[in-house]
Amino acid sequence: MKTLGLVLIIAGIAMIVIRGFSVQTQKKVVDLGPVEINKKENKWIGWPTYAGGIVAVVGVVLVLGARKK
């Protein structure tokens, strides 16, 4: 549990610092036999800042809980 708690603390801090990331997707617009037209789109995947705080707090609780036993 201590290891999981440390991983959650690190992930929570990373989520606070890095608020999301962009992914490039390719979408087929027209397909006429040998002719194909594709469109590239950037899609933002993000999360709220408080989610990183919650993950970090859960990690701290796990580390402190493992220490008591």
Backbone as a ProteinNet text record, in pm:
[ID]
protein_1_A
[PRIMARY]
MKTLGLVLIIAGIAMIVIRGFSVQTQKKVVDLGPVEINKKENKWIGWPTYAGGIVAVVGVVLVLGARKK
[TERTIARY]
81.4	0	86.2	203.5	292.2	339.5	370.7	415.7	304.5	184.2	69.6	46.1	61.3	45.6	148.4	273.9	378.3	350.9	303.9	271	156.4	57	-55.8	-12.6	79.2	129.4	200	287	360.2	263.5	165.9	67.9	-17	-54.3	-133.8	-58.4	69.5	150.2	166.4	187	199.5	69.4	-44.8	-173.8	-196.7	-142.3	-156	-69.1	53.3	147.3	107.4	77	40.2	-111.6	-179.6	-326.2	-394.2	-319.3	-377.1	-277.2	-320.7	-234.3	-317.9	-251.5	-318.3	-284.9	-385.6	-369.3	-414.1	-335.3	-371.2	-441.2	-561.9	-638.3	-654.9	-670.9	-688.6	-828.2	-904	-1042.2	-1058	-1120.9	-1143.8	-1262.4	-1240	-1345	-1411.1	-1330.3	-1383.1	-1305	-1376.3	-1311.8	-1378.7	-1314.4	-1366.6	-1272.5	-1279.4	-1192.6	-1046.9	-963.6	-821.4	-793	-891	-872	-927.4	-843.5	-884.4	-839.5	-929.6	-897.6	-915.1	-808	-809.7	-792.2	-845.3	-834.2	-770.6	-667.4	-602.8	-662.5	-700.2	-758.5	-679.7	-663.9	-604.2	-716	-707.5	-808.6	-742.6	-798.5	-743.5	-807.1	-724	-769.3	-717.7	-806.6	-766.8	-846.7	-803.6	-871.5	-866.4	-958.7	-957.1	-839.1	-792.5	-676.2	-704.7	-828.2	-859.9	-852.3	-865	-853.7	-712.8	-612.1	-474.5	-455	-517.9	-510.5	-575	-687.8	-757.5	-672.3	-611.7	-526.9	-407	-345.7	-231.7	-272.2	-388	-434.4	-463.3	-522.5	-546.8	-413.9	-312.9	-180.5	-119.6	-134.7	-82.8	-154.8	-285.1	-362.2	-315.2	-289.8	-241.1	-102.6	-14.6	119.4	112.6	33.6	22.3	-50	-147.1	-217.8	-129.1	-39.7	52.3	158.2	189	291.3	242.1	112.2	56.7	59.3	54.1	46.8	179.7
-119.4	0	126.5	115.1	231	268.2	167.7	192.9	255.2	203.9	260.5	404.9	432	567.9	661.9	618.7	702.3	728	626.1	642.6	743	735.1	829	971.8	987.3	1121.2	1181	1103.7	1151.7	1181.9	1093.4	1115.5	1238.8	1260.6	1377.3	1506.9	1509.7	1629.3	1653.3	1546.5	1560.6	1611.9	1566.9	1613.5	1761.5	1809.9	1951.2	2035.5	1988.7	2064.8	2058.2	1938.1	1917.1	1901	1999.8	2000.6	1923.2	1860.8	1783.1	1770.2	1708.3	1692.6	1689.3	1710.7	1716.1	1589.6	1533.7	1413.7	1446.2	1405.5	1430.2	1306.7	1327.3	1218.7	1243.5	1136.1	1146.5	1095.3	1175.9	1144.3	1138.3	1032.8	1018.1	1104.7	1196.5	1287.2	1232.2	1196.5	1146.8	1022.6	921.6	800.4	763.7	802.6	774.6	679.5	552.4	453.5	481.1	509.9	533.1	670.5	759.9	893.7	896	939.1	942.8	1075.9	1144.1	1272	1256	1287.4	1276.2	1413.4	1426.7	1551.6	1520.7	1598.6	1581.4	1682.8	1632.7	1718.4	1702.4	1812.2	1806.8	1802.9	1706.1	1690.1	1707.6	1793.1	1821.1	1726.3	1657.2	1571.1	1632.7	1678.2	1747.2	1701.6	1745.2	1713.5	1837.1	1847.8	1963.7	1956.6	2072	2078.7	2011	2023.5	1964.1	1811	1750.1	1604	1559.2	1634.7	1603.2	1615.2	1715.8	1731.6	1616.4	1571	1457.8	1331.6	1307.4	1189	1195.1	1313.3	1328.2	1306.3	1357.6	1340.1	1192.6	1122.4	978.6	904.9	944.6	884	907.8	1029.3	1060.5	977.4	962.8	881.4	736.1	683.5	545.4	529.5	625.4	615.7	624.7	719.1	732.5	613.1	557.9	440.2	317.7	304	190.9	204.9	327.2	351.3	309.8	321.3	290.3	141	59.5	-86.3	-146.6
0	0	0	62.6	67.5	-72.8	-154.5	-291.2	-373.7	-359.7	-431.2	-388.5	-260	-210.7	-270.6	-279.3	-339.2	-487.4	-556.7	-698.9	-714.3	-627.7	-634.8	-602.1	-507.9	-475.8	-596.6	-659.3	-777.8	-891.5	-913.3	-1020.3	-992.5	-866.7	-831.4	-855.3	-817.9	-841.6	-991.5	-1067	-1212.5	-1273.9	-1220.9	-1272.9	-1242.7	-1130.8	-1097.6	-1190.7	-1216.4	-1300	-1447.3	-1494.7	-1635.7	-1639.8	-1690.2	-1682.8	-1794.6	-1881.8	-1990.3	-2103.1	-2210.9	-2326.4	-2453.2	-2565.4	-2694.9	-2774.2	-2837.1	-2919	-3060.9	-3157.9	-3297.2	-3352.9	-3407.7	-3467	-3616.7	-3689.4	-3833.8	-3868.2	-3940.5	-3973.4	-4125.1	-4174.7	-4317.6	-4358.8	-4453.4	-4498.5	-4624.2	-4725.4	-4852.6	-4893.1	-4940.9	-4991.4	-5124.1	-5234.9	-5368.5	-5440.8	-5406.7	-5469.2	-5435	-5537.8	-5510.2	-5447.7	-5452	-5396.3	-5253.6	-5161.3	-5021.8	-4960.8	-4893.9	-4830.2	-4679.8	-4606.6	-4461	-4397.9	-4279	-4204.3	-4068.7	-4033.6	-3903.4	-3806.2	-3688.4	-3585.7	-3456.4	-3384.5	-3251.7	-3149.4	-3058.4	-2955.7	-2819.2	-2734.4	-2602.2	-2499.8	-2426.3	-2318.3	-2189.1	-2106.9	-1985.2	-1865.5	-1748.6	-1624.6	-1535.6	-1442.3	-1352.7	-1256.5	-1212.7	-1123.6	-990.6	-941.4	-811.4	-814.9	-931.9	-941.3	-903.2	-944.5	-905.6	-755.7	-695.4	-550.1	-476.7	-527.6	-464.7	-473.3	-588.8	-606.3	-511.3	-497.8	-408.3	-263	-222.7	-84.6	-55.7	-149.2	-131.1	-115.8	-192.7	-179.5	-42.7	10.2	144.1	249.7	235.4	330.6	325.6	209.1	198.5	262.4	238.8	296.9	448.8	501.1	645.6	708.9	637.6	686.3	690.7	595.7	591.9	701.1	739.2	840.8	979.7	1006.1	1137.8	1166.8	1066.3	1088.5	1118.7
[MASK]
+++++++++++++++++++++++++++++++++++++++++++++++++++++++++++++++++++++

